[in-house]
Amino acid sequence: DLIEGAIKGYVSGLNDVYTEYLPESEMSSYTEDIEGEFVGIGVYITKDAENNQILVYGTIPDSPAEEAGLKTGDIITSVDGVECNGDDYDTITNSIKGKEGTKVSIGILRNGEELSFEIERKTVEVKHITFQKLENNIGYINISSFEGDVSAQFETAYNDLANQGITSLIIDIRNNG
């Protein structure tokens, strides 16, 4: 415990929002999230240290969280009836995941309004690429993360757009740490 605490302290002392220490117990969960499939609701959350809140910063396309209506900017206030804040980040990430077919209740604060969602956990496929053909034969590919099989996903997206006759391409890597 002392060694884990010391390492967390060293990393925290860097004051770099992109640097984080994950102990072995959390690493397998993190790897599942970025590399393929996991059971959960498909929501990206982050800790807002300034306000000590847990924020939704996105949902995985076609995930239970997206289908239920969770939105970027939502503040998670409770999970399964237990109130939470930024101090509970690690506990909350584990509470949201669970056995496929079970449900989790998420309390949200959105624009001053308290909302509640009951969401069934399912196998969620992590997609790091979204794409579409825009007007004037412009292809658009968004890369949300450079992890997992993103190169194969990119190739599939590009080939699909090329087959649709695009003449130019926008590659969007905004909000990708």
C-alpha positions as CSV (number, residue, x, y, z in Angstrom):
1,D,0.0,0.0,0.0
2,L,2.8,2.4,0.8
3,I,4.6,1.7,-2.5
4,E,1.3,2.2,-4.4
5,G,0.7,5.5,-2.5
6,A,4.2,6.7,-3.2
7,I,3.9,6.0,-6.9
8,K,0.5,7.7,-7.1
9,G,2.0,10.7,-5.3
10,Y,4.9,11.0,-7.7
11,V,2.7,10.8,-10.7
12,S,0.2,13.3,-9.3
13,G,3.0,15.7,-8.5
14,L,3.7,16.0,-12.3
15,N,0.5,18.1,-12.6
16,D,0.0,16.7,-16.1
17,V,-3.6,16.0,-17.0
18,Y,-2.5,13.3,-19.5
19,T,-0.3,11.4,-17.0
20,E,-2.0,8.9,-14.7
21,Y,-0.8,5.9,-12.7
22,L,-3.0,2.8,-12.8
23,P,-2.3,0.0,-10.3
24,E,-2.4,-3.6,-11.6
25,S,-5.9,-4.0,-10.3
26,E,-7.2,-1.2,-12.5
27,M,-5.0,-1.8,-15.6
28,S,-7.0,-4.8,-16.9
29,S,-10.2,-2.8,-16.8
30,Y,-8.5,0.1,-18.6
31,T,-7.1,-2.2,-21.2
32,E,-10.6,-3.7,-21.9
33,D,-12.0,-0.2,-22.3
34,I,-9.6,0.9,-25.0
35,E,-8.8,-2.3,-26.9
36,G,-12.0,-4.0,-27.7
37,E,-15.0,-5.1,-25.9
38,F,-16.2,-4.9,-22.3
39,V,-19.5,-5.2,-20.4
40,G,-20.9,-1.9,-19.2
41,I,-22.9,1.0,-20.4
42,G,-20.4,2.6,-22.8
43,V,-19.8,6.0,-21.2
44,Y,-16.6,8.0,-21.0
45,I,-16.2,9.8,-17.7
46,T,-13.6,12.1,-16.2
47,K,-13.0,13.7,-12.8
48,D,-13.4,17.4,-12.7
49,A,-10.9,18.2,-10.0
50,E,-11.8,21.9,-9.8
51,N,-15.4,21.2,-8.9
52,N,-14.9,17.6,-7.5
53,Q,-17.4,16.1,-9.8
54,I,-17.6,13.2,-12.2
55,L,-18.4,14.4,-15.7
56,V,-19.6,12.5,-18.8
57,Y,-17.3,13.5,-21.7
58,G,-18.8,11.2,-24.2
59,T,-20.6,8.0,-25.0
60,I,-19.6,5.1,-27.2
61,P,-21.6,5.1,-30.4
62,D,-24.5,2.5,-30.3
63,S,-23.9,1.9,-26.6
64,P,-26.5,1.6,-23.9
65,A,-25.5,5.0,-22.5
66,E,-26.0,6.7,-25.9
67,E,-29.3,4.9,-26.4
68,A,-30.5,5.9,-22.9
69,G,-29.7,9.6,-23.6
70,L,-26.6,10.4,-21.5
71,K,-24.8,13.4,-22.9
72,T,-21.5,15.1,-22.8
73,G,-21.4,17.5,-19.9
74,D,-23.7,15.5,-17.7
75,I,-22.6,15.4,-14.1
76,I,-22.9,12.0,-12.4
77,T,-24.4,12.5,-8.9
78,S,-25.2,8.9,-8.0
79,V,-24.9,5.3,-9.0
80,D,-27.4,2.7,-7.8
81,G,-28.8,5.3,-5.3
82,V,-25.4,6.0,-3.7
83,E,-24.4,9.7,-4.0
84,C,-21.0,10.4,-5.4
85,N,-18.5,13.1,-6.3
86,G,-15.0,13.3,-7.8
87,D,-13.5,11.5,-4.8
88,D,-15.4,8.4,-5.8
89,Y,-14.1,8.3,-9.4
90,D,-12.4,4.8,-9.1
91,T,-15.3,3.3,-7.3
92,I,-17.8,4.7,-9.8
93,T,-16.0,3.4,-12.8
94,N,-16.1,-0.1,-11.3
95,S,-19.8,0.3,-10.2
96,I,-20.9,1.2,-13.7
97,K,-19.5,-2.0,-15.1
98,G,-21.0,-5.3,-14.2
99,K,-22.6,-8.5,-15.4
100,E,-24.2,-8.4,-18.8
101,G,-28.0,-8.1,-18.6
102,T,-28.0,-6.4,-15.2
103,K,-29.1,-2.8,-14.7
104,V,-27.4,0.2,-13.2
105,S,-29.2,3.4,-12.1
106,I,-27.3,6.6,-12.9
107,G,-28.3,10.0,-11.3
108,I,-27.4,12.9,-13.5
109,L,-27.4,16.7,-13.1
110,R,-27.9,18.4,-16.5
111,N,-28.4,22.1,-16.8
112,G,-29.6,22.3,-13.2
113,E,-32.1,19.5,-13.6
114,E,-31.8,16.2,-11.8
115,L,-32.4,13.2,-14.1
116,S,-32.3,9.4,-13.5
117,F,-31.5,6.7,-16.0
118,E,-31.8,3.0,-15.5
119,I,-29.4,1.4,-18.1
120,E,-28.9,-2.3,-18.9
121,R,-25.3,-3.4,-19.1
122,K,-24.3,-5.0,-22.4
123,T,-21.2,-5.9,-24.2
124,V,-19.9,-2.7,-25.7
125,E,-17.6,-2.6,-28.7
126,V,-15.1,0.3,-28.5
127,K,-15.1,2.1,-31.8
128,H,-12.3,4.7,-32.2
129,I,-13.4,5.8,-35.7
130,T,-16.6,7.4,-36.9
131,F,-17.0,8.5,-40.5
132,Q,-19.4,9.9,-43.0
133,K,-19.6,11.4,-46.5
134,L,-20.4,15.1,-46.5
135,E,-21.7,17.2,-49.3
136,N,-19.4,18.0,-52.2
137,N,-17.8,14.5,-52.0
138,I,-15.9,15.3,-48.8
139,G,-15.1,12.4,-46.6
140,Y,-14.9,12.9,-42.8
141,I,-13.2,10.6,-40.4
142,N,-13.1,11.2,-36.7
143,I,-10.4,9.4,-34.6
144,S,-11.4,9.6,-31.0
145,S,-8.4,7.6,-29.8
146,F,-5.2,6.1,-31.2
147,E,-5.6,2.8,-29.3
148,G,-6.6,-0.8,-30.1
149,D,-7.2,-1.6,-33.7
150,V,-7.6,2.0,-34.8
151,S,-5.4,1.5,-37.9
152,A,-7.7,-1.3,-39.2
153,Q,-10.8,0.8,-38.4
154,F,-9.3,3.8,-40.2
155,E,-8.5,1.7,-43.3
156,T,-12.1,0.3,-43.4
157,A,-13.6,3.8,-43.0
158,Y,-11.3,5.2,-45.7
159,N,-12.1,2.4,-48.2
160,D,-15.8,2.8,-47.6
161,L,-15.6,6.5,-48.2
162,A,-13.4,6.0,-51.3
163,N,-15.9,3.6,-52.7
164,Q,-18.5,6.4,-52.2
165,G,-16.5,8.6,-54.5
166,I,-15.0,11.2,-52.1
167,T,-12.6,13.7,-53.7
168,S,-11.2,15.1,-50.4
169,L,-10.9,14.0,-46.8
170,I,-11.1,15.6,-43.4
171,I,-9.3,13.7,-40.6
172,D,-10.6,15.0,-37.2
173,I,-8.4,14.3,-34.2
174,R,-9.8,17.0,-31.9
175,N,-10.2,16.0,-28.2
176,N,-7.8,13.1,-28.6
177,G,-5.2,13.3,-25.9
